[in-house]
Amino acid sequence: MKESIVTLYGENNQEIDFYVDAEIELDEECYMVLRPVKEDLGLSPDEALVFRVDYIDGESNFELVEDDDLLNLITEEYNKQ
């Protein structure tokens, strides 16, 4: 199975490619668990980032989730998959 890749834009508008590990719905919100394709973000290969995804006017807006309680809930859902 081919992994899906999402490209986000970081500081200075540089492109950063991520593998999509999971899409999770929680309390009517959509979240994506993403792993960087390249290991240049300071993350180990088994680490991932979680983003809330808002769909506005056909565009996807990604916001990094930093709240520990919310991350724990998303991790619980992720581990159920």
FENPE-V551976 format. One record per pair of residues at least 24 apart in sequence whose ideal C-beta (glycine too) atoms are under 6 Angstrom apart, sorted by the first residue. I is the first residue (numbers start at 1). J is the second residue. If there is no record, write none. Layout:
i = <I,I>
j = <J,J>
This chain:
i = <8,21,22,24,24,26,31,33,50>
j = <62,48,78,74,77,77,74,78,74>
